[in-house]
Amino acid sequence: TFSPQTSLHPQFTLWYDRLSGDESPTDDTLQTFSTLYATNHKFYGTMDIACFTTGCSVDNSGLDDFAVKIQVGPSEKWNTNLDAHLFLGLGEEVDLWGSTLLFPGLSLKGGGSLFRKSDSSMEGWGWLMLDAQLGTVLQKD
């Protein structure tokens, strides 16, 4: 991660994830990395398309995720993020989202994503959520 000192407080991150695959997916031995009960969108894009089965791909061949992540947050009250992922053999995903602090411990987040599959078909979605840190929100002065 590279974070130059400017008023926008940008952060630039080059990212690579490699999850092992199963060379013989039809035998009785599972040799893939399992993200049991994972929150994969935190790492592999907000659409969760790249990790939805054991081994993080349809054929259990593993996952190679190359990404560039950019964050701009000129204050503690809001930030904007742009991530671009290249999933070898699966496709590319671009995520754009932002966050603003409404009250201490309560923030509003929203964004959108586009995923282009390796066959060139596209999928997209948008989302909006309230994020509450209950220990902070319920804390008495």
N, C-alpha and C positions, 0 to 999 in steps of 0.2 A: 504494500500500500504506500502510495506517495501522497503527501498532504502539504501542498505549498501554503505559505502564510499569507493569505489575502483576506479581505473582508467577507468573501463568499465561503470561506473555509472548505474548498473543494478537496475531495479525496478520490484518487484514481487507483484502482486495484486490478491487477492481472491475476486471473484465477485458473486453476486446473484441478479437476477431480478425476480420479481413475478408480472405478469400482470393478473388482474382479468378475470374470465371467466363467461359465461352465463350459469346458471344451467338449463334454459329452452330456448334453442335457437330457438324453433319452435313457441314460443308465439310472441305477437306483441311488447314486451318490450325488448329493447336492454340493457343488463347489463354488457357488456364487456368493458374493457379499449380500447379506440380507439387512435391509434397513428397517427391521422389525419395529412397528409403531412409530415410524419416523415422521418428522415434519419436513419433508424434502424440499418444499418450496423455498425454505430459508437458504438452501444451497444450490438447487438445480433449476431455478426459475419459478415464478409464482403460479404458472399454469399446472404444475405437477404432471406434465405429460411424460417427461423423461424417466420418471421413477414410479411405476405403478404396479410392478411385480417384483418378485425376488430376483435380484441381479440387476434391477433397474432397467430392463428392456424387455420387449415382448418375447424374444428368443433366449433369454438368460445369458446373453453374450457379454454382459457388463455394461459399463458406461464410461465414455471419455467426454468430459465437459470442459471446454475452453471458454473462458468468459472475460469480458472487460466490464468493470463496474465503476460507475461515476456517481458521486454523491455531492450535492451542493447544499449547504445549510448555513446561511448567513447569520442565523440567530439560534438560540436554544429553543425557540418556539416553532420553527418549521424547517423542513428539509425536502429536497427533491432527489430522486434516484433514477438512474438509467442503467440497466444491465443488458448486455448482449451476450447470448450463449450460443456456442456451436457444439451440438451433440453429434459426434461422429456416427454416421449411419442412421441417425434419427431425424435430424433437421436443425433449424435455428429458431431461437426465441429471443424476442426483445420485450423487456418489461420496463414500464415507466410508472412510477408512483411517487406519492408525496405524503407528508405527515405534518400536522399542525397541533400544537399543544393548546387545548381548550382551557384546562385547569390543571393544577398540579396532580399528576397521576391519571389524567384523562386526555386522550388525544384522538383526533379524527384522522383516519388514513384512507387513501383511495388511489386507484390506479387502473392500468390496463395493460394487456399483453397480446402479442401476436406470435403465433407459432407457424413456421413454414416447414412442413414435413419434407422428407427427402424426395417424395414424389411430386413436390411443388404445390400440393394443396395447402390451404391456409385455414387456421382456426384463430379465434380471438375471443377475449372476454374482458369485462371490467368489474371492478369491485369497490365497495365502500364499507368501512367498519369503524366502530368505536373500540378503542383499546384502553381498558381500565386496569390500573395497578391498584388492586383493592387495598393493600396495606397503606398506600399513599392517599387514596381518595377518602378512606374511612378514618384516617388519623385525626385525632382531636388536637387543637392548638393549646 
